């Protein structure tokens, strides 16, 4: 019950950030507001491969076990690492905010939306159980869009995934050595193409929905040209 109330409070805080973005005196990451530049036209630039997307054992929000690679390859993927009780508004809530904006943009594009999958993968297998993620997802995911909320069964399953994506994360402990539920981490989202290649990495200060959607459209144009259709 306490965990549910905590997640509800964080959801309320995220809604506040959505409303407060751009308000005078509010110190929020630029990703909460309108972009400060005009993105280049989709297809007018290239996104060179940066590496290969890592596989690993994960659980979806129904508790079903699958390989992360099962969700990569058939669609363009935007993958972000979060944990549902993150209290830094410029951390995980920003990632979820931007991904929701991407979702909202894509559902208005009948051609692109079916080609894209969003994945939110938890840093915290201890507190972010499948049931916790299902509750969290209900605040953001539309029923008509492919947004997967994933966790792992254990730290042993999670660590190789974090290492593969070079995703730094450190759990915080109190003076008695007990896990506090807080996690220090770097905010990063990964754009992955149908060949399982990482094509862009977005971080705080360089993360906004317009850029992500532009990049998705650029990869869709690239795929279309490669197939000759």
C-alpha positions as CSV (number, residue, x, y, z in Angstrom):
1,X,0.0,0.0,0.0
2,X,2.9,2.4,0.9
3,X,4.6,1.6,-2.5
4,X,1.3,2.4,-4.3
5,X,0.9,5.7,-2.5
6,X,4.5,6.6,-3.2
7,X,4.0,5.9,-6.9
8,X,0.8,7.9,-6.9
9,X,2.6,10.8,-5.4
10,X,5.3,10.6,-8.0
11,X,2.7,10.5,-10.7
12,X,1.2,13.7,-9.3
13,X,4.6,15.3,-9.2
14,X,5.1,14.3,-12.9
15,X,1.8,15.9,-13.8
16,X,2.9,19.0,-12.0
17,X,6.1,19.1,-14.1
18,X,4.0,18.8,-17.2
19,X,1.9,21.7,-16.1
20,X,4.8,23.7,-14.8
21,X,7.1,23.3,-17.8
22,X,8.0,26.8,-18.9
23,X,6.6,28.5,-15.7
24,X,8.7,31.3,-14.4
25,X,11.2,30.3,-11.7
26,X,10.7,26.5,-12.4
27,X,14.1,24.8,-12.9
28,X,13.3,21.9,-15.2
29,X,15.3,20.1,-17.9
30,X,14.7,21.7,-21.4
31,X,13.0,18.4,-22.4
32,X,9.9,19.5,-20.5
33,X,9.5,22.5,-22.7
34,X,9.4,23.4,-26.3
35,X,12.6,22.8,-28.3
36,X,15.0,25.7,-28.5
37,X,15.9,25.0,-32.1
38,X,14.3,23.9,-35.3
39,X,15.1,20.2,-35.9
40,X,16.3,19.3,-39.4
41,X,13.8,17.7,-41.8
42,X,13.4,14.0,-41.4
43,X,15.6,12.1,-43.9
44,X,17.9,15.1,-44.5
45,X,20.6,13.7,-42.2
46,X,22.1,10.3,-41.2
47,X,22.4,8.5,-37.8
48,X,25.5,6.4,-37.9
49,X,25.4,3.2,-35.9
50,X,26.8,3.5,-32.4
51,X,26.8,-0.1,-31.4
52,X,24.7,-3.2,-31.0
53,X,21.7,-3.5,-28.7
54,X,22.3,-5.9,-25.8
55,X,20.1,-8.9,-25.1
56,X,19.0,-10.1,-21.6
57,X,16.3,-11.9,-19.7
58,X,13.4,-9.6,-18.7
59,X,9.9,-9.8,-17.4
60,X,7.0,-7.8,-18.8
61,X,4.3,-6.2,-16.7
62,X,2.3,-9.4,-16.8
63,X,5.2,-11.4,-15.2
64,X,6.0,-13.2,-18.5
65,X,9.7,-14.0,-19.1
66,X,11.2,-13.1,-22.4
67,X,14.4,-12.1,-24.0
68,X,14.9,-8.4,-24.6
69,X,15.9,-9.2,-28.2
70,X,12.4,-10.6,-28.7
71,X,11.2,-6.9,-28.6
72,X,14.0,-5.6,-30.9
73,X,14.2,-6.2,-34.7
74,X,10.6,-6.1,-35.9
75,X,10.2,-2.4,-35.0
76,X,12.1,0.8,-34.4
77,X,12.7,0.9,-30.6
78,X,13.1,3.7,-28.1
79,X,14.6,2.1,-24.9
80,X,14.9,4.0,-21.6
81,X,16.0,2.9,-18.2
82,X,13.9,4.1,-15.3
83,X,12.7,3.2,-11.8
84,X,9.1,4.0,-10.8
85,X,9.9,5.7,-7.5
86,X,12.6,8.0,-8.8
87,X,12.2,11.4,-7.1
88,X,14.4,13.5,-9.4
89,X,12.1,15.3,-11.7
90,X,14.9,15.7,-14.2
91,X,15.7,11.9,-14.1
92,X,13.3,9.1,-14.7
93,X,10.1,11.3,-14.7
94,X,11.7,13.3,-17.6
95,X,12.3,10.1,-19.5
96,X,8.7,9.0,-19.0
97,X,7.4,12.4,-19.8
98,X,9.3,12.5,-23.1
99,X,8.3,9.0,-24.0
100,X,4.7,9.8,-23.4
101,X,5.0,12.9,-25.6
102,X,6.5,10.7,-28.3
103,X,3.6,8.3,-27.9
104,X,1.1,11.1,-28.2
105,X,2.8,12.4,-31.4
106,X,3.0,9.0,-33.0
107,X,-0.6,8.0,-32.5
108,X,-1.4,10.9,-34.8
109,X,0.8,9.4,-37.5
110,X,-1.0,6.3,-38.8
111,X,2.0,5.4,-41.0
112,X,4.7,5.6,-38.4
113,X,3.0,4.5,-35.2
114,X,2.9,0.8,-36.0
115,X,6.6,0.8,-36.8
116,X,7.6,2.0,-33.3
117,X,7.9,0.3,-29.9
118,X,8.7,2.1,-26.6
119,X,10.4,0.2,-23.9
120,X,10.8,1.3,-20.3
121,X,13.1,-1.0,-18.4
122,X,13.4,-0.8,-14.6
123,X,16.7,-0.3,-12.8
124,X,15.1,-1.8,-9.6
125,X,14.0,-5.5,-9.7
126,X,13.4,-5.3,-6.0
127,X,10.6,-2.8,-5.8
128,X,9.6,-2.6,-9.5
129,X,7.8,-6.0,-9.7
130,X,5.6,-6.7,-12.7
131,X,2.5,-5.7,-10.7
132,X,4.2,-2.3,-9.8
133,X,5.1,-1.7,-13.4
134,X,1.6,-2.5,-14.6
135,X,0.2,0.0,-12.2
136,X,2.7,2.6,-13.2
137,X,2.1,2.0,-16.9
138,X,-1.6,2.6,-16.5
139,X,-0.9,6.3,-15.9
140,X,1.0,6.8,-19.2
141,X,0.4,4.0,-21.8
142,X,-2.4,4.2,-24.3
143,X,-4.2,0.9,-25.0
144,X,-3.6,1.5,-28.8
145,X,0.1,1.9,-28.6
146,X,3.1,-0.5,-28.2
147,X,4.8,0.6,-25.0
148,X,6.4,-2.2,-23.0
149,X,7.2,-1.8,-19.3
150,X,9.9,-4.3,-18.3
151,X,11.8,-5.4,-15.2
152,X,14.1,-8.3,-14.4
153,X,13.7,-11.2,-12.0
154,X,17.0,-10.4,-10.2
155,X,20.1,-8.1,-10.0
156,X,21.9,-11.0,-11.7
157,X,19.7,-10.7,-14.8
158,X,19.8,-6.9,-14.8
159,X,23.6,-6.3,-14.5
160,X,24.6,-7.7,-17.8
161,X,22.0,-5.6,-19.6
162,X,23.3,-2.4,-17.8
163,X,26.9,-3.3,-18.7
164,X,25.9,-4.0,-22.4
165,X,24.4,-0.5,-22.7
166,X,27.2,1.1,-20.6
167,X,24.4,2.3,-18.4
168,X,25.8,3.5,-15.0
169,X,23.6,2.9,-12.0
170,X,24.4,2.7,-8.2
171,X,22.0,1.7,-5.5
172,X,22.1,3.8,-2.3
173,X,22.4,2.3,1.1
174,X,22.1,3.7,4.6
175,X,24.7,3.6,7.3
176,X,23.6,0.1,8.3
177,X,23.9,-1.2,4.8
178,X,20.2,-1.4,4.0
179,X,19.0,-0.4,0.5
180,X,17.2,2.9,0.8
181,X,15.2,2.5,-2.4
182,X,17.1,5.4,-4.1
183,X,19.3,4.9,-7.1
184,X,21.9,7.2,-8.6
185,X,22.1,7.0,-12.4
186,X,22.7,8.7,-15.6
187,X,19.6,9.5,-17.8
188,X,20.0,7.9,-21.2
189,X,17.5,6.7,-23.9
190,X,18.6,4.6,-26.8
191,X,17.2,4.6,-30.3
192,X,17.5,1.2,-31.9
193,X,16.8,0.2,-35.5
194,X,15.4,-3.0,-37.0
195,X,18.9,-4.5,-37.3
196,X,19.4,-4.1,-33.6
197,X,21.9,-1.3,-33.9
198,X,21.9,1.7,-31.6
199,X,21.5,4.8,-33.8
200,X,21.2,7.6,-31.2
201,X,21.7,8.1,-27.4
202,X,19.7,10.9,-25.7
203,X,20.7,12.3,-22.4
204,X,19.6,15.1,-20.1
205,X,19.8,18.4,-21.8
206,X,19.6,16.8,-25.2
207,X,16.3,14.9,-24.9
208,X,13.1,16.2,-26.3
209,X,10.1,14.6,-28.1
210,X,10.6,16.5,-31.4
211,X,14.1,15.3,-31.9
212,X,13.2,11.7,-31.1
213,X,10.2,11.7,-33.5
214,X,12.4,13.3,-36.2
215,X,15.0,10.6,-35.7
216,X,12.3,7.9,-35.8
217,X,11.0,9.3,-39.1
218,X,14.5,9.4,-40.5
219,X,15.1,5.7,-39.7
220,X,11.7,4.9,-41.2
221,X,12.6,6.7,-44.4
222,X,16.0,4.9,-44.4
223,X,14.2,1.5,-44.1
224,X,11.8,2.3,-46.8
225,X,14.6,3.3,-49.2
226,X,16.6,0.2,-48.4
227,X,13.6,-2.0,-49.2
228,X,13.0,-0.2,-52.4
229,X,9.3,0.5,-51.5
